[in-house]
Amino acid sequence: MSRIPLAQLPTPLEEAPRLSEALGVRLLVKRDDLTGLALGGNKARKLEHLVADACAQGCDTLIAAGGLQSNFARMTAAAAARVGMRCHLVLGGHAPERVTGNLVLDHIFGATLHFVGSGDWRVLEAGVEKLAQELGRGAYPMPIGGATAVGALGYVHAADEIVAQLPALPDWLVVADGSGGTHAGLLAALPTSIKILGIDVARPPVPHRQRIPALAAQTAQLAGRPLPGGELHLSDHTGTKYGSVTQESIDAIHLAARTEGLLLDPVYSGKALAGLRAAIRGGLVSGTVVFLHTGGAPALFADGYAEVVS
Ligand SMILES: Cc1ncc(COP(=O)(O)O)c(C=O)c1O
């Protein structure tokens, strides 16, 4: 499968000595918050393949969906601008009175925004389908989080990159699971001796326990890799619902910021670190751990989050 370069790769893999000491493991941070496109994040890797696929199909309009503060939406808007395509974003909820966080960037990148009144996955995906029909042949609709086998190829390459950067394989890799596409790509390509812990932050209608292995198998097939044999480890730290702020994620944001000067976010990476802390305390995770920093910091400046994390 072809790819269009959109990300600054490879991203650094950094030791985090003060955070390691606080957690009681050796922690390395894979800095996919530094992929560069539109302030960075994991979706740049997926978009390299999705945009290439859209071009190969002769499409000229990307359609993405997500919550009001979707990082995937923001990065899709930037990717579309970069390759000269149009971008439509289907966003959960109602148009807010104040434009903050990722929404500011969606506007700056010139995307057309559609608010569907609800953050429900099915409503968002129905919104994408309806829009794709209205826009016709040039439209390239993507599921929430770009979670297709094509998108997940980005994390097949990330897995290879991580292995090449490490002198010895780690015991664990920890990642936030929103749509599960990142986890699926990693599962398709990391050596099975590296256990992957996915921290569920979204509780999708089809649960990750089903979604991720199915998508990993499709991704491995597309990448020409053997069927994934790694075990699925999941832990739910969503809180009451997708996007809700939990005290443990605020504590994790403060811990990473105050030990390493590292910015996490309240929706994804803060919950991932909170999940890792809980897994260490519970005795599941020990040894050397790679924390995949998937980005998300623009949400720190959004209404509803800025007040509670500061
Ligand atoms: C910052 C951030 N981290 C993690 C994720 C989760 O990635 P995935 O949807 O591939 O599970 C997303 C997107 O959903 C994200 O925006």
The ligand as an ORCA input file, in Angstrom:
! r2SCAN-3c Opt
* xyz 0 1
  C      -4.787     11.889     21.229
  C      -5.350     10.566     20.884
  N      -4.861      9.481     21.508
  C      -5.347      8.253     21.259
  C      -6.355      8.059     20.347
  C      -6.879      6.675     20.144
  O      -6.446      6.138     18.942
  P      -7.360      5.037     18.233
  O      -8.594      5.747     17.772
  O      -6.513      4.566     17.128
  O      -7.672      4.010     19.255
  C      -6.890      9.174     19.655
  C      -8.000      9.053     18.694
  O      -9.019      8.486     18.873
  C      -6.379     10.445     19.933
  O      -6.854     11.529     19.328
*
